[in-house]
Amino acid sequence: MGCPCTEHFFLIFFSLIIILQYAPASATTAGTSCSTCFSRTRAVYYSNSEHQGTETGACEYGVMGATLYGGDVSASAKLYRDGVGCGACYQVRCTNRRYCSREGVSVVITDHGASDGADFILSMHAFANLGQSAYAGTLLVALGVVDVDYPNKNITFKMDHSADFPYYFAFQIWFQQGDRDIVAVQLCETESLSCKLMERSHGAVWAMGSPPEGPLSVRMLLSGEEDRVETWLVPPNDIPEFWRANDVYDSGIQVE
């Protein structure tokens, strides 16, 4: 997926309904939703993807680009955003009750590509994982056209499997929606308010060695758009003192 996907893959089209959240970043807290906010787009999947991603994606993940999230990856033009969108995680689920699972699938942006106005170019592996079973996934691939929605959820911090309390802090940022990107993340002690800048380790993972102690606050720098400048966002919910690998923490906020 390193070159535009339209040059290397036979694309099979399907339609999606994307539910987007447009609540103000400074005021939206847990429990707030906007079930009527949605926009329509198109998506494709590349059939000769060997069921996973590719090692030659524009995000330059190499071998990881083919196996990240078990191959549940996607290329995009709009969401790629000159590389800033690399590693962004999007959860989608299709709405056909006969074939689709209720959980859907989480995909990671690993490449740049465009085709006929499609915002997503999924691997076949990701598309098949929309099904409630392997057989249902096969039927979805054959069907080729499904409706998919995005759940309206707060930004969530998913502790990475590599996290090792208290020595190594690493998490993924889930359910980022809207048109702004998270371009920097700081991890702060809630009592002293001293902060350290985190590094983007790989994919959607932000990491830090020797993290601060105690309950932790996360600060995220949002990219500017049009007349808006870059702004720091501080979610109301802290990460508890005794965090653990694979734990999931609700930030209590959504981003427009």
Secondary structure, DSSP 4 states (H G I P E B T S, - for coil): --S-GGGT--EEEEEEEEE-----TTT--TT---TT-EEEEEEEEETTSTTS--TT-TT--THHHHHGGGG-EEE-STTTGGGTTTT-EEEEEE--TTTB-SS-EEEEEEE---STTEEEEEEHHHHHTTBSSHHHHHHHHHH----EE------EEEE-TT-BTTTEEEEEEE---SS--EEEEEEEETTT--EEE-EEEETTEEEEESPPSSSEEEEEEEPP-TTPPPEEE--SSPBPTT--TT-EEE-S----
